[in-house]
Amino acid sequence: MKLSTMNHITQWQLQDNVAADTYQHLLRIAEPLTLSQGDVLITEGDQNRPLFLLESGSLSVSQKTDDGEQQLGTIEPGDVVGEIAFVDQRPRSATVTVREDAELLKLDHAKVMSTLVNKPAALADLVQALAVRVTLRLRGHMPEENIQEELSKVFSIPDTSTSSDKTGESYLEELVQEALSHPAVCHPYLTDLAEGNLPDLPWAIRDFAAQYPGYCAHFPRYLTVVISKLESPEHRTTLMQNLIEESGTLDDEELAVLVEFGIDPDWVQGIPHPKLFERFQHAMGVYDTDEHADDALEVVCWRESFYHLLANGSPAEAIGAIGLGTENVVNKIYTPMIRAIERLGTLQRRDYVFFELHCEVDEDHHEALLNIAHDFADVPVNRIDLRKGMLKALGFRARFWDWMHNRARQRDSNS
């Protein structure tokens, strides 16, 4: 990033630009740092990513040019330094030296991310504030017409000066493909189920029948909280239709699709999806009174983490989670389960229609949510949140598969 000479750097206070709770989270994980006049805090070209909050003293910012070292300005107490490298992975763009003895707080990038991953509102608050700070910093250093280009580099989003439907569509296509190649979708647990490569396949399927409802039975609750976050009446209406279908009400077009795939409409019409899964459970011999009556902690963590993401993330993050990170991959996830059940050979098709229903009719759910995601992606600032929500949702699922796979592999077929 090439900067021009200036006498001072615009004064800005982190505490004034984030919520009080966010600021307190940062203070709790910050590492105090004391430096003397002349000490170098940041060296241009370094690859490290900490963010620093200046509490007292002052800092001098400089950059190498063809004519030698060029002074860019100073940083005063309350401001941050290192925000560009914190949100980007490029080398440090300038050297920062202590001008007057300084007290700072150091915020390690990895520590901030790991601490705030379950506090999505605080993480979004911080990133938004840093985006504002970067913008102000750039306005002090370069012509206005170059700022958008530089911001797109820093925040890894496409240049929006010539935004078009194609740009948003291309970005969304990349996210869809990223989700479909994620470990949550291509997990060895799913492969081993489909291929029967487990010590006790009947037990593994029964275990799935017992554990999975602790998450999936709450899907109407997930949809409801996402609907409450959407501003567009059209978007809300679309998800309301999905919610209605979760209750078992299918229209004539959807019923025709089922008939086309050899599914008797009487198997599903008017039956809420949780009841369809319960039918599958009973066919596998799983009842509320058995050993799995209480949800395992791993299931509770997945359910609560996913709900927290939807409830506390931005609308774009919620759509990324429930759309790109969930509905978008349902077919790829449930198909291996269908193959496993067919390999087992003891269930009637009616017994596991829950999975076929979600693979065939829920394709409309996927398309509907994809259309909403497309509308969000047309606004570039939403794109980071779409991907963030998607990756979080997939990450939660991958950890659950890890746990389930470990249980299935350790099962003794003779026990």
N, C-alpha and C positions, 0 to 999 in steps of 0.2 A: 504494500500500500504506500503510494507516494504522497507525502504530505507537504504543505507549504508552510512558510515561516509565520509565526504568530507570537504575540507578546504574553498571552495568558490562555489558559484553558478554561472554558466555561465552567463556572461553579455549579455543582450538582451534589445533592445529598442522597445517599442510598436510603437512609432512614425515612426520608420524605417521599420516596417513590415506590415503597413496598408496604404491604400491610404490616401492622404491628406484630402479628403472630409469625409472619415470615421472617421478619427481622430478628425476633427472639430465637427462632430455629437456627438462624445463621450464627448468632452470638454464642449459642450453646456448643457449636461444633468448631468454632474458630480457634486458631492457635495464635497466642500473643507473640509479637515480634518487635524487638527493639534494635534500631539501627542508628549509627552515628553519621554525622556530616561526611559526605564523600563516599559512603558505602554504595555499592551498586545493587539495586534490588532486582532489576530485570535487565538482561543483556539482549540486544537485538539479535535475532536469529536463533535464540534458544527454543527448545521444543517443549518446555514445561508449561503447565496450564493452570497454576493457582491464580485465584483472584485475591486482591489485597484491598482492605479497607483502611484508609489513613485516618487515625484518631487524633494525632497531633504532629506538629512539624510541617514540613513541606517537601515536595519531590520535584525534581527537574526532569523533563522529558526531552530526549534528543534522538536524532536519526542520521544515519550516514548518507551522504550525498556525494556526487562527483567532486564537489568543492570541499569536502571534509565533513566534520560533524556539525550538524545544524540544530540549534536549540528550537524546540517547538513550543515550550511553555512550562507552566508549573501546575502542580496538583496540590490542593489545599485540604485541610481536615474535613472529614465527612464524605469525601469523594472516594471512588474506587479506582483501581488501576489494574490492568491486565484483563479487562473484560472481553477484548476481542479474542485472545487466545483461549479464554475460558469457554466461550461458546463455539469456537472454531478449532481446527486441529493444525492450522498453519503455524509456522514459526513466529516468535515475537516480532512485532513490527517496529519496535523502538526500544531504546535503552532508557531506563529510569534510574536516576541517581538521587541519593538523599541530599537535599539542599540545606535543610535544617534538621537537627536530631529528631528522629521520628519514632512514634509508637504506632504500630500497625496490627491489624488482625489478618491472619492468613487463612483463606478458605480453600482447602484442597479440593480439586475438581472431583476426584473419585469419591471422597467422603461426602461431599455435598449431594452428589447423585444418589449414592446408596442410602443416605439419610432421608432425602426428600422423595424417593421413588414411591413411598406409600403415603406421601402428602402431596398429591398432584397439584392441588390448588396453590400451595406454597412454591412448588417448582415452577409452575407456569407464571406465577407472580414475579419470581426472580428473573426468569428469562425475558419476560416482557419489559421489566425495568432495565435490564442490561441492553435490550434492543433500543430503548429510548436513549440510553447513555451513549451507545455506539453512534446513533444518529446525530446526537448533539456534538459528539467529538468530531465526526466527519464534517459537519457543517462548519466547524471552526478551521478545518484544514484544507477543504477542497471545494471546487465549484458545485453548486446545487445539482447540475445535470449529471454529475458523476456519482452522486451519493447512492442512488438506487442500484447501480451496477456494483458498487462496493458492498452494499448491504447484502445483495444476493450472494456474493462470494462468502461473506462472513457467516451468514445463517444457512448456507447451502440450499437456497431456494432459487427457482428460476427467475430471471429478469422479468419484471412485470411491466416494463415500459411499453411493450407490445403484447399485452396479455390477450389470449384468445381461447376459444373453447378447446382447440386442439392442444394447447399447452396444458390445460387442466386435465384433459382426457389422457394425454400421454403420461402425466405424472401419476394419475390414478391407475393406469395400466401397469406401471412399474410397481406400485404398491400391491396390486392384486397378485402379480407374479412373485413378489417377495414373500407374501403371505403363504402362497401355495408351496413355496420351497423351504418354508420355515421348519425347524425341527419338531414343532408341535404337530405339523401335518405329515411329515415324513418320519415319524418316530418309529424306532424298532419295535416298540410295544404293539403298534398297530400292524406292522408287518408280521410279527410273530403270531398275533391272533389270526390274521388272514391265512397264514401258511400252516398253522397248527404247530408251530415250533415252541411249544411250552410243555412243561412236565405234565400238566393236568389241564387240558383245554376246557373241559366242562366246568371245573372249578374257576378258571380264569374268567369265563363268560359269566358265571354266576356272581363272581366278585364284582365284575363290572355292573351287573344288574343291581347289586346291592349298594355300591358306592356312588355311581354316577347321578342318581336322582337328587343327591344332596346339593348338586349344582344345577342340573337342568330343570328340575321341578320349579325353580324360582324364575324361570324365563319371563313369565308375565310381569313379575315384579321388576325385572331388568328393563323390559320394554316401557313400562309405566314411567320409570324415573327418567328415561331418555326422552320420552314424549314431553315430559314436564319441562325439559331444558330447551326445546326447540321453539324458535320464534315464528317460523314459517307455518301458516295454517295448512298449506299443502303437505309439508313434511310431517306435521302432526297427524293429518288424516291418513297418510300412507302407513305410518306405524300403528295407528289405531286399527287399520284393516288387518295388519299382522297380528295384533293383539286379539282381535275377534277370531282369527283363524286358530290361534293357540287354544281358544275355548272349544274348538271342534266344529266350528261353522264354516263350511266350504261352499263356494258358489258353484253354479252349473259348469262353468269352464274348468274349474279345478277338479270337479268330480269327473268330468270327461277325460281329463288327463289321467286320473287314477284308473279308470276303466281301460284306457289305452294300454296301461302297463299291467293289466290283469289283476287289479286290486278292487275288490268288492267295496263299493261306497258304504255299504252297511257296516263294514268293519270300523269305519272312522267317523262317519257323519254324526255330529252332535256329541262326540266324545272328546273331552279335553285332553290335550297331549299328555299331561301327567298320568291320566288314567290309562292311556295307551301304553305308556311305559310300565305302569303297574301290571298290565296284562302280560307284558314280556317278563316282568319279575316273577309273577306267579307261575308262568310256564317253565321258568328256570328253578322253581322251588324256593323263591325268596319271598318271605312274608314279614310284616311289621314286627311279629313276635320273635323273630329269630335273632341270631347274634349280631346282625347288622342294623338293629332297630335304631341305634343312636349313631349319628354321623361321626365319622372319624375326624380327628383334628385337621388332617390334611384336606379333607373335603370342606370343612368349615372355613379354613383359611382361603381356599380357592374362591368359595362363594362370597365371602366377605370382602376379599381383595377386589374381586371383579365388581361387586356392587359399589364399593367405595370409589373405584375408578369412574364408574358411570355417574355417580352422584356428585362427585367433587371435581371432576375434570371439566374442561371447557366443552361446549356442545360439539365442536369438531373432534375432540378427543373421545367423547362418548360414541359418536358415529363411527370413528375409526375402530373402536373396541368392539362394538356390537355388530357392526357391518363388516368391515374389512378383516377384522381379527376373529370373527365368529361365524356369521351367516355365510360369508364368502368361502369358508373352508369346510362347511358341514358335510357336503357331498364326499369330499376326500377323506373325512374322518369316519363317517358312518359306513361307507362302502366296505372297508376292511372288516367291520363288525358284522355286516351282512354275510360276507364270505366265511367268517368264523362260524356263524350260526348255521349256515348251509353245510359247512364241513362237519359240524356236530351231528346234524341229521335227525334230531329228535323233536324239533319244533315245527308246527304248522305255520304257513306264511302269515296267517291272521295274527299269530302270536307275536311276531316281530315286525308288524306293519309300521310301527312307530318309526323305524329307521328308513324304510322305503318311502314313507310319506314325506320325511324331511329331505330325502334325496331328490324326490320328484317335484312335489308341490312347493316345497320350500325354495326351489330355484327362483320362484317369483319373489320370495322374501329377499333373497340375495340381490336380485335385480333392482328391487325397490330401494333397498338400502344403498346400493351402488349408485343409483341416480341421486340420492340425497348427498352421498359423499362427493359426487361430481360437482354438485352445486357448491359445496364447501370448498372444494379444491380450486374452483374458479377465483377464489379470494386467496392469494398466495400466503398471507399470514396464517391461514388455517392449515396449510399443508404439513407443517411440522407437527401440529397437534393430531392430525389424522394419523400420521405414521406413528407418533408416540402412543396413542391409544391402541392402535393395532398391535404394536410390538409388546405392549404390556399385557394385553389380553392373551396373545399367543404365548408369552412367557409364563403366565399363570398356568395355562393348559399344559405346557411342556413339563413343568415341574410336577403336575398331577400325574401325567403319563409316566414320568420317571418313577414315582412312588408305586403306581400300579404295576409297572413292569417288574420292579424289584420284588414285589409280593408274588407275582405270577411265576417268576423264575425260581424263587425259593420254595415254592409249593412242592411238597412230596406227593407224588401221585398215589402212593400207598397209604397216605394218612387219611 
